[in-house]
């Protein structure tokens, strides 16, 4: 299958948000999957890891239009990491997909990882254009961040990874953390129902404890599915069992949407 790839630059809050849309062809409409990455780690890229471009191609070969992009403060996009800003970026990505004739507007799913999953839950809770959400390794809240680190140390760590780039950002450390609290997923996950929700977590996640998945599941409405991947850690994008389960779930959501 020869996939079609469109390079995309969105302007959001005066920031360039860079992404790519991958399509099976230009002749048909396809259900869309928007992939949302987590916080940048700052680690050197693994040459054996195809990253989100490879995941997008894998999704596309299952009959979906796949869109991936860098949130502000990550990759080729501009700006600084800020979770309220990330919600603006994701809304803009949905606007873009909604504008494309090749997208089936009745079937637009978000697949988020870690902070991208938290952002996906929040955005889906207030944007009914989203038909389904897969939240992978999502925190239920962000209190765990400050259990072992001081707020300024966390800001400095993100500055060290390149996610916070400007010396005068954030203007207030308290304001930056207040933005985190605004996005708290456990407060919003119940608003996704009656749309489909998949919660995926690794049993050995050493970044976001697996208890967060159970808390989200308890607050979520139906239809929902909780999947704990035995032995898996935080980076579920690199776990074949997790990705395979997400793809099967996306296909089941597509079939359900076709029946409505």
Backbone torsions as a table, in degrees:
resi	resn	phi	psi	omega
1	UNK	NA	123.8	177.3
2	UNK	-89.9	107.5	-176.0
3	UNK	-81.8	148.8	175.7
4	UNK	-98.9	136.5	-177.3
5	UNK	-128.2	125.4	177.9
6	UNK	-113.5	121.2	175.2
7	UNK	-77.5	134.8	-172.4
8	UNK	-130.9	136.5	170.2
9	UNK	-126.8	117.5	178.4
10	UNK	-102.7	142.8	175.6
11	UNK	-101.7	115.6	-176.6
12	UNK	-130.5	119.3	-179.2
13	UNK	54.1	33.6	-179.4
14	UNK	76.3	12.9	-178.2
15	UNK	-114.4	138.4	176.5
16	UNK	-82.8	121.5	178.7
17	UNK	-110.6	118.6	-170.0
18	UNK	-103.3	132.9	179.8
19	UNK	-151.9	-174.6	178.8
20	UNK	-148.8	135.3	174.5
21	UNK	-102.7	129.5	179.8
22	UNK	-116.0	125.0	-175.5
23	UNK	-123.7	146.0	174.0
24	UNK	-64.3	-37.0	176.1
25	UNK	-166.2	-179.1	-178.1
26	UNK	-105.8	8.9	-171.3
27	UNK	-98.1	-16.4	-171.8
28	UNK	-130.6	169.5	170.8
29	UNK	-95.0	142.2	-177.4
30	UNK	-130.7	146.0	168.6
31	UNK	-60.9	144.5	-173.7
32	UNK	-107.5	144.6	173.1
33	UNK	-126.1	121.4	177.5
34	UNK	-103.4	119.3	-177.5
35	UNK	-93.2	130.8	-174.7
36	UNK	-123.7	113.5	-175.5
37	UNK	-77.2	169.8	176.5
38	UNK	-92.4	-169.3	-178.8
39	UNK	-66.6	138.0	178.7
40	UNK	-59.3	135.9	-178.0
41	UNK	-88.8	-23.4	-176.1
42	UNK	81.3	-1.0	179.6
43	UNK	-76.6	150.5	176.4
44	UNK	-60.7	143.7	179.9
45	UNK	-62.3	142.5	176.9
46	UNK	-84.0	120.9	-177.8
47	UNK	-63.4	-19.7	179.3
48	UNK	-91.1	0.1	-177.7
49	UNK	-107.4	116.6	179.4
50	UNK	-75.9	-8.1	176.0
51	UNK	65.8	-157.0	-177.9
52	UNK	-68.6	-30.6	174.0
53	UNK	-58.5	-42.3	179.5
54	UNK	-68.3	-39.1	178.3
55	UNK	-64.7	-40.8	178.5
56	UNK	-60.9	-41.7	178.5
57	UNK	-64.6	-40.0	178.8
58	UNK	-62.9	-43.0	177.3
59	UNK	-62.6	-43.4	-177.1
60	UNK	-62.9	-37.2	-178.9
61	UNK	-69.6	-10.0	174.5
62	UNK	-92.7	6.8	175.3
63	UNK	97.2	21.3	178.9
64	UNK	-114.5	155.6	162.6
65	UNK	-84.1	128.4	-176.6
66	UNK	-116.7	130.3	178.9
67	UNK	-123.0	129.8	173.1
68	UNK	-131.5	152.3	-177.3
69	UNK	-155.7	164.9	173.8
70	UNK	-96.1	123.0	169.7
71	UNK	-61.7	160.9	176.7
72	UNK	-56.3	138.6	-177.5
73	UNK	87.9	4.4	-177.9
74	UNK	-133.2	146.7	173.1
75	UNK	54.0	-133.3	-176.6
76	UNK	-85.5	-6.1	178.3
77	UNK	-75.5	157.5	179.4
78	UNK	-87.7	-171.0	172.5
79	UNK	80.4	-170.5	-177.2
80	UNK	-126.1	148.9	-178.6
81	UNK	-64.0	126.6	177.7
82	UNK	-159.3	123.8	-169.6
83	UNK	-68.9	-32.4	173.2
84	UNK	-64.7	-40.9	174.7
85	UNK	-60.5	-37.3	178.0
86	UNK	-61.7	-36.5	177.6
87	UNK	-64.7	-36.1	176.1
88	UNK	-63.4	-42.0	179.8
89	UNK	-61.9	-42.5	-177.8
90	UNK	-70.5	-39.1	174.4
91	UNK	-58.6	-41.0	-179.9
92	UNK	-66.4	-37.1	176.8
93	UNK	-62.9	-40.2	177.6
94	UNK	-66.2	-41.6	175.8
95	UNK	-55.9	-44.9	-179.3
96	UNK	-62.2	-49.1	-179.8
97	UNK	-61.6	-39.2	179.9
98	UNK	-62.1	-27.7	-176.5
99	UNK	-83.2	-11.5	-174.3
100	UNK	-88.5	130.1	178.9
101	UNK	-65.1	-22.3	-177.5
102	UNK	-80.5	-2.1	-176.3
103	UNK	-103.6	131.4	171.5
104	UNK	-79.1	105.5	-173.9
105	UNK	-66.0	-19.0	-179.4
106	UNK	-78.8	-5.0	-174.6
107	UNK	-143.5	85.2	-178.4
108	UNK	-127.1	107.3	-175.0
109	UNK	-106.3	147.5	172.8
110	UNK	-107.4	132.6	173.8
111	UNK	-122.5	107.4	-175.2
112	UNK	-115.6	152.9	-179.1
113	UNK	-125.0	126.3	175.6
114	UNK	56.9	-119.6	179.8
115	UNK	-62.4	-29.8	175.1
116	UNK	-68.1	-31.1	175.8
117	UNK	-70.7	-42.0	177.0
118	UNK	-60.0	-43.6	177.9
119	UNK	-63.4	-40.1	179.9
120	UNK	-63.1	-42.0	179.0
121	UNK	-61.6	-47.0	-178.6
122	UNK	-62.5	-48.1	-177.3
123	UNK	-64.5	-43.0	179.8
124	UNK	-63.8	-30.6	-178.9
125	UNK	-65.6	-22.4	-178.0
126	UNK	-119.9	-1.7	-178.7
127	UNK	-123.6	103.0	-174.5
128	UNK	-75.0	-3.2	173.6
129	UNK	-69.1	-21.0	177.3
130	UNK	-77.8	125.1	-177.0
131	UNK	-96.2	-19.9	-178.3
132	UNK	-161.8	153.6	-180.0
133	UNK	-135.6	130.3	167.5
134	UNK	-109.5	114.5	-177.4
135	UNK	-106.0	111.0	-173.1
136	UNK	-109.3	122.4	179.3
137	UNK	56.1	39.2	-177.5
138	UNK	-83.5	136.4	169.2
139	UNK	-69.6	147.1	171.5
140	UNK	-79.4	-35.2	171.8
141	UNK	-149.7	-177.0	-174.8
142	UNK	-113.7	14.7	-178.8
143	UNK	-62.6	-29.3	-177.2
144	UNK	-63.0	-22.6	-178.2
145	UNK	-63.7	-37.5	-174.8
146	UNK	-96.6	8.1	177.9
147	UNK	-72.5	-29.6	-177.2
148	UNK	-121.7	-7.4	-178.4
149	UNK	-134.2	149.1	172.8
150	UNK	-77.2	150.0	-178.9
151	UNK	-52.7	-44.2	-179.3
152	UNK	-64.8	-34.6	178.4
153	UNK	-65.5	-35.6	178.2
154	UNK	-66.7	-43.3	176.3
155	UNK	-60.0	-44.1	-179.7
156	UNK	-64.2	-35.5	178.9
157	UNK	-66.2	-43.8	177.3
158	UNK	-66.4	-31.1	175.3
159	UNK	-66.3	-37.4	179.2
160	UNK	-67.5	-29.7	178.3
161	UNK	-83.1	-7.7	-178.2
162	UNK	89.1	4.6	179.3
163	UNK	-78.0	-28.1	171.9
164	UNK	-113.5	116.5	-167.3
165	UNK	-110.3	-30.0	-175.5
166	UNK	-91.5	136.7	-176.3
167	UNK	-62.2	-31.0	-176.7
168	UNK	-95.5	15.5	178.2
169	UNK	-115.6	138.2	-5.4
170	UNK	-78.8	154.6	178.4
171	UNK	-64.3	-23.2	178.6
172	UNK	-145.3	124.8	175.9
173	UNK	-63.1	-41.1	178.2
174	UNK	-61.0	-41.8	179.5
175	UNK	-63.8	-37.4	178.6
176	UNK	-63.0	-42.8	179.2
177	UNK	-74.5	-29.5	173.5
178	UNK	-62.6	-35.3	176.0
179	UNK	-63.9	-39.0	175.5
180	UNK	-58.9	-46.3	-178.4
181	UNK	-62.1	-33.7	179.1
182	UNK	-61.5	-32.7	-175.3
183	UNK	-89.0	-7.2	-173.5
184	UNK	-34.5	107.8	-171.4
185	UNK	-60.0	-36.7	-176.3
186	UNK	-65.0	-21.0	178.1
187	UNK	-81.7	-13.2	-173.0
188	UNK	-122.1	-16.5	-172.5
189	UNK	-61.8	-29.2	-180.0
190	UNK	-66.9	-18.1	-177.7
191	UNK	-84.0	-4.3	178.9
192	UNK	-74.1	-36.5	178.5
193	UNK	-56.9	143.9	10.9
194	UNK	-92.2	22.5	176.2
195	UNK	-83.2	159.3	-174.3
196	UNK	-70.6	139.8	178.3
197	UNK	-134.9	130.6	172.9
198	UNK	-119.4	126.8	176.5
199	UNK	-112.4	119.3	-177.9
200	UNK	-120.7	135.0	-179.1
201	UNK	-149.9	147.9	175.0
202	UNK	-86.3	138.0	-178.7
203	UNK	-65.5	-23.3	-177.9
204	UNK	-111.9	28.9	178.9
205	UNK	-63.9	119.2	-178.2
206	UNK	-99.8	6.8	177.0
207	UNK	-107.7	-54.1	176.8
208	UNK	-115.1	108.5	-176.9
209	UNK	-55.2	146.6	-176.6
210	UNK	-61.8	-20.6	177.5
211	UNK	-58.8	-27.2	179.0
212	UNK	-62.6	-37.2	179.3
213	UNK	-63.5	-41.3	179.6
214	UNK	-67.3	-36.6	177.8
215	UNK	-65.4	-42.7	177.6
216	UNK	-63.5	-43.6	-179.3
217	UNK	-61.8	-38.3	179.7
218	UNK	-63.2	-33.2	-177.5
219	UNK	-90.2	-14.2	-176.3
220	UNK	-78.0	150.5	173.8
221	UNK	-92.2	178.6	178.0
222	UNK	-89.7	151.3	-1.1
223	UNK	-82.3	137.9	179.8
224	UNK	-143.1	157.3	176.8
225	UNK	-142.6	132.0	177.6
226	UNK	-109.9	127.3	-179.6
227	UNK	-129.3	115.7	175.9
228	UNK	-101.9	120.2	-179.1
229	UNK	-88.8	109.5	-176.1
230	UNK	-62.2	126.5	177.1
231	UNK	83.6	-7.0	-177.1
232	UNK	-81.3	150.5	176.8
233	UNK	-97.7	-146.4	-172.9
234	UNK	-82.0	-31.4	-171.7
235	UNK	-87.2	75.0	-174.2
236	UNK	-68.7	-21.8	178.0
237	UNK	-60.1	-25.7	-178.1
238	UNK	-98.8	9.4	177.4
239	UNK	-102.0	110.9	-177.8
240	UNK	-57.2	-39.3	-178.8
241	UNK	-63.8	-36.8	178.1
242	UNK	-69.7	-46.7	-178.8
243	UNK	-64.0	-41.3	178.5
244	UNK	-61.9	-41.3	179.4
245	UNK	-65.8	-39.3	178.7
246	UNK	-63.9	-43.5	-179.9
247	UNK	-63.0	-42.4	178.7
248	UNK	-64.9	-38.9	178.1
249	UNK	-66.2	-42.3	177.6
250	UNK	-60.0	-40.5	179.4
251	UNK	-67.3	-36.3	177.0
252	UNK	-67.8	-36.4	176.1
253	UNK	-65.1	-38.3	178.6
254	UNK	-63.2	-42.0	179.1
255	UNK	-65.7	-41.3	178.6
256	UNK	-62.8	-42.5	179.0
257	UNK	-62.0	-35.4	-179.7
258	UNK	-68.0	-19.7	-179.3
259	UNK	-87.8	-15.6	-177.0
260	UNK	-76.8	NA	NA
